[in-house]
Amino acid sequence: MILFKPEHKDMILAGKKTQTRRVGKKRWKVGSIHQARLNYYSEPFARLKITGVRRELLGWITNEDAEKEGYSCIAEYKQVFRRIYGFWDDMQEVWVIDFEVVKDGNN
């Protein structure tokens, strides 16, 4: 299971958001499939196949990455990250998870 903010649901379903950055332990493997939910108790809104996992510094984000996160530029993404996590530190290590929505009739 991967939790997302409500504002990300439509972005994911539309294929606009195909990447997420996470702080903490690694919980994803390339090729694995995870339910996307808004909270632990909500119904899944999508199934996501992990297509890439890497560790990098938050400050390494590129404009291309910001677009994969569903935003138009790094500044816009930084604003959202700060709201969600409460900080932005260029030296913070994060997991970068690339994913695609699994289309199998169960979504």
C-alpha angles and dihedrals in degrees: 000000000000119000122217136182115257090249089064098054098083091040090056095044090050092050092243094116112053100150137054134186120217136187118217137034125355110261102161137079127194109260095023121124122224135184114245111220139168092224139351093272101042125099115260113263095195145359114236128203113209110232099173141009126187140156119234144147116275090234091062092073113127130205087254089055091048088055091050086052086058099257134112097233146357093264092056091048092048090055091053094044090052091050092050100040101023096236147049119213118170089209095053112117113229138176113244111208121191116198146166130209112255111233107205107130093264095091 
